[in-house]
């Protein structure tokens, strides 16, 4: 749906697990009144999970079922979508995409603290090293709406929230 038909924008916040997406989205939702859509929780609540992946110790997402369930919410606008993948969401859903990035040493410590180990830990670190999510976003959305943000410190979190709030104010002025 074109932006002009929505009263508020949709924002995608994506990045490797552990980069700080949920914390950023929680802060943003509190400051802006936009609705935080944690895709992982939506998938559980709407039974969009398939078999269990023993290697990664997590269920497999039924992307089509998830997208069907989110379509009406997204067409209304006013959402902050929080997920570690970017390439399966329709481009029309988002007005802007923020890809959070974190230094590998910091990310390693965050993921280890969450109990990640073995292949799951290694693959997520590799994902960050090789900018996999950033490249996914760049391939899936218009270049001008994809923005990379560093997410290493509480100060960067604060700066990112402020930057997104400034973008939101400009969006409102541009789409009156």
Buried (B, 14 or more C-beta within 10 A) or exposed (E): BEBEEBEBBBBBBBBBBBBBBBBBBBBBBEEBEBBBBBBBEBBEEBEBBEEEEEEBEEBEBBBEBBBEBBEEBBEBBBBBBBBBBBBEBEEEBBBBBBBBBBBEEBBBEBBEEEEBEEEBBEBBBEBBEEBBBBEBBBEBBEEEBBBBBBBBEEEBBEBBBEEBBEBBEEBEEEBE
